[in-house]
Amino acid sequence: MGFFTLGTILVLFLIFLGNAIRVLREYERAVIFRLGRLIAVKGPGLILLIPIIDRMVKVSLRVVPMDVPPQDVITRDNVSVKVNAVVYFRVVDPNKSVVNVEDYLFATMQMAQTTLRSVVGQAELDELLSNREKLNLEIQEILDKATDPWGIKVSTVEIKDVDLPVEMRRAMARQAEAERERRAKVIHAEGEYQASQQLAEAAKVISRNPATIQLRYLQTLTEIARENNSVTIFPLPIDMLSYFMGSKDLTSASPEGS
C-alpha cells in the first residue's frame, strides 16, 4: 500500500513538474495569465508556471511573410485588374498581440487586403505599372499605423503581380508599337537634319576653295572603278568645260575681227 502511494505521489509530482517548467527559444516569448489576469511576459529560456493557476500564450517574434491573395480592383481610370502582394511583419509587443486582438495573423491579413484594394483603386494604371515603389510605401505606412495597436510592425509591402485583361494587353502592345515607330521616325528625322547641316558645311568649304571639288571628282572616279561596270562615266569639272567653251568662242570670233 505504501509503495503504491509513493508511486502515485511521484507520478503526480512529475506531472506537476512537467506543467510547471517551460523552455522557450530565443525568438519566442510567453504571455503569462494568472487567474485570467495578465502578469508578465517571460522568455527566452527556462520559465516556471503554477499549474492550473497560470496559463501561457506563446508568441513568435520572427518576421512573418504573408501572401495576400489576388484582389479584384478597379483603378481610378476605370481599368479592372487583379493585384496580389506580400507583406512582411513581426510582433514587437507580445502583450498587445494577445490582449488587443483575437488572432493577429488573420486580422493583419484582412487589413492588408482592404488596404491593397483601397490604395490601388486610387491610382491610375500607368502609375500602378511604373511607380510601384510609391504604392508599396503608401500601403506599408497605412498597414503599420493600423496594426500598431496590435503590437505589429509592418516592415515591407511588395506588390507582386498585376493581371490585366486581354483587351488591355492588346491595347498596350499597340501603344508600345506606335511609340517605337514614333521614336524611329524622330531618330531618322534627326539624322537627316544632322546630315543636311554637314552638307551645308561642306558646301561652304568647297565654295571657299574650288580645288576641293576636283578632289571629290577623283574620289568618285576611284569608287566607280572598283565596280565591275561596262561603262565608266568620267565626271569633268565644270571649270574645264568653261575653259574649252571660252576657247571656242575666241576662235570663232577671230576671223571676223581680222
C-alpha positions in Angstrom: 0.0 0.0 0.0 2.8 2.4 0.9 4.6 1.6 -2.3 1.5 2.4 -4.4 1.0 5.7 -2.6 4.6 6.6 -3.1 4.4 5.8 -6.8 1.2 7.9 -7.1 2.8 10.9 -5.5 5.9 10.5 -7.7 3.7 10.5 -10.9 1.7 13.5 -9.7 5.0 15.3 -8.9 6.3 14.6 -12.4 3.1 15.8 -14.0 3.2 18.9 -11.8 6.8 19.5 -12.8 6.1 18.9 -16.5 3.3 21.5 -16.4 5.3 24.0 -14.4 8.5 24.0 -16.5 8.6 25.6 -20.0 11.6 26.2 -22.2 11.3 29.0 -24.8 13.5 29.5 -27.8 15.4 32.8 -28.4 12.7 34.1 -30.8 9.7 33.1 -28.5 8.0 34.9 -25.7 5.4 33.7 -23.2 2.5 35.9 -22.2 1.5 34.7 -18.7 -2.0 35.0 -17.4 -2.6 34.2 -13.7 -6.3 33.5 -12.9 -7.2 35.4 -16.0 -5.0 38.5 -15.2 -2.0 39.4 -17.3 1.0 39.4 -15.1 4.2 39.4 -17.3 5.9 38.4 -20.5 8.7 35.9 -19.9 11.4 34.3 -22.0 13.5 33.2 -23.7 15.0 30.3 -21.7 13.5 28.4 -18.7 10.4 29.7 -17.1 8.2 28.3 -14.2 4.5 28.3 -14.1 2.0 27.4 -11.4 -0.1 24.6 -12.8 -3.9 25.2 -13.1 -3.4 28.8 -12.0 -1.1 30.1 -14.7 -1.9 30.0 -18.4 0.8 30.7 -21.1 0.3 32.0 -24.6 3.4 31.6 -26.8 4.2 34.3 -29.3 6.9 34.2 -32.0 8.9 37.4 -32.7 10.2 36.2 -36.1 9.3 38.0 -39.3 6.2 36.6 -40.9 5.9 36.7 -44.8 2.2 36.8 -45.6 1.0 36.3 -49.1 -2.0 38.5 -49.9 -4.3 36.6 -52.4 -5.2 38.4 -55.7 -7.7 41.2 -55.3 -10.1 42.5 -57.9 -9.6 46.2 -58.1 -10.9 49.0 -60.4 -8.3 51.7 -60.9 -9.0 55.4 -61.0 -9.1 55.4 -64.8 -11.7 52.5 -64.7 -9.5 49.6 -65.6 -10.3 46.2 -63.9 -7.1 44.5 -62.7 -6.1 41.7 -60.3 -3.4 42.6 -57.9 -1.6 40.4 -55.2 1.1 41.4 -52.8 3.3 40.1 -50.0 3.5 41.6 -46.5 6.4 41.2 -44.1 5.7 41.9 -40.5 6.6 40.8 -37.0 5.3 41.1 -33.4 7.1 43.8 -31.4 4.8 43.8 -28.3 3.6 40.3 -27.3 1.1 41.8 -24.7 -0.8 43.8 -27.4 -0.7 40.9 -29.9 -2.5 38.7 -27.4 -4.7 41.1 -25.4 -5.8 43.6 -28.1 -6.7 41.3 -30.9 -8.1 37.7 -31.1 -5.9 36.5 -34.0 -3.3 38.9 -35.1 -2.4 36.8 -38.2 -6.0 36.8 -39.5 -6.5 40.5 -38.6 -3.4 41.5 -40.4 -4.4 39.6 -43.5 -7.8 41.2 -43.6 -6.3 44.7 -43.1 -3.7 44.0 -45.9 -6.4 43.0 -48.3 -8.6 46.1 -47.7 -5.6 48.4 -47.8 -4.4 47.0 -51.0 -7.7 47.4 -52.7 -8.1 51.0 -51.4 -4.6 52.2 -52.4 -4.6 50.6 -55.9 -8.2 51.8 -56.5 -6.9 55.4 -56.0 -4.1 55.0 -58.6 -4.1 55.0 -62.4 -3.0 52.1 -64.4 0.2 53.8 -65.6 1.2 54.6 -62.0 0.5 51.0 -60.9 2.7 49.6 -63.6 5.6 52.2 -63.5 5.6 53.5 -59.9 5.1 50.5 -57.6 7.6 51.8 -55.0 5.4 54.7 -54.1 2.3 52.4 -53.8 4.3 49.9 -51.7 5.4 52.6 -49.3 1.9 54.0 -49.0 0.4 50.6 -48.3 3.2 49.9 -45.7 2.6 53.1 -43.9 -1.2 52.6 -43.7 -0.8 49.0 -42.5 1.9 49.9 -40.0 -0.3 52.6 -38.5 -3.4 50.3 -38.4 -1.7 47.3 -36.8 0.3 49.3 -34.2 -2.4 48.9 -31.5 -2.0 45.1 -32.0 1.8 45.2 -31.3 2.6 44.5 -35.0 5.3 46.2 -37.0 4.9 46.1 -40.8 8.4 46.4 -42.3 7.8 45.8 -46.1 5.0 45.5 -48.6 5.6 44.5 -52.2 3.1 44.3 -55.0 3.9 41.1 -56.8 1.8 40.7 -59.9 -0.7 42.9 -61.8 -3.0 40.8 -64.0 -4.5 42.9 -66.9 -7.5 41.9 -69.1 -6.6 40.6 -72.5 -8.1 43.6 -74.3 -5.9 46.0 -72.2 -2.8 43.9 -73.0 -3.5 44.2 -76.7 -4.1 47.9 -76.5 -0.8 48.4 -74.6 1.0 46.3 -77.2 -0.3 48.5 -80.0 0.6 51.6 -78.0 4.1 50.3 -77.4 4.5 49.5 -81.1 3.3 53.0 -82.1 5.7 54.5 -79.6 8.6 52.6 -81.1 7.6 53.7 -84.6 7.4 57.3 -83.4 10.9 57.1 -81.9 12.3 55.6 -85.1 10.9 58.4 -87.2 12.2 61.0 -84.8 15.7 59.4 -84.9 15.5 59.3 -88.7 14.5 62.9 -88.9 17.3 63.9 -86.6 19.8 62.0 -88.7 18.6 63.8 -91.9 18.8 67.2 -90.1 22.4 66.5 -89.0 23.3 65.2 -92.5 21.9 68.4 -94.1 23.9 70.5 -91.7 27.1 68.6 -92.6 26.3 69.0 -96.3 25.8 72.7 -95.8 29.2 73.0 -94.0 30.8 71.0 -96.8 29.3 73.3 -99.4 30.7 76.3 -97.6 34.2 74.8 -97.6 34.0 73.9 -101.3 32.9 77.4 -102.2 35.9 78.9 -100.4 38.3 76.5 -102.1 37.2 75.3 -105.6 40.1 72.8 -105.8 38.3 70.6 -103.3 35.6 69.8 -105.8 38.2 68.3 -108.2 39.5 66.1 -105.4 35.9 65.0 -104.8 35.7 64.1 -108.5 38.8 62.0 -108.3 37.5 60.2 -105.2 34.2 59.4 -107.0 36.1 58.1 -110.0 38.1 55.7 -107.7 34.9 54.4 -106.2 33.4 53.8 -109.6 36.5 52.0 -110.9 36.1 49.4 -108.1 32.8 48.1 -109.5 32.6 45.8 -112.5 30.8 48.2 -114.8 30.8 48.0 -118.6 30.5 51.8 -118.9 32.5 54.2 -116.8 31.4 57.8 -116.6 34.2 60.2 -116.0 33.0 63.4 -114.4 34.8 66.5 -115.7 35.0 69.6 -113.6 32.8 72.5 -114.7 35.7 74.8 -114.8 37.4 72.8 -117.5 34.3 72.8 -119.7 34.0 76.5 -119.2 37.6 76.9 -120.4 37.1 74.9 -123.6 33.9 76.7 -124.3 35.6 80.0 -123.9 38.4 79.0 -126.2 36.0 78.0 -128.9 34.2 81.3 -128.7 37.6 83.1 -129.1 38.5 81.0 -132.2 35.2 81.6 -133.9 35.4 85.4 -133.2 38.9 85.9 -134.6 38.2 85.8 -138.4 35.5 88.4 -138.1 37.9 90.6 -136.3 40.5 90.2 -139.0 
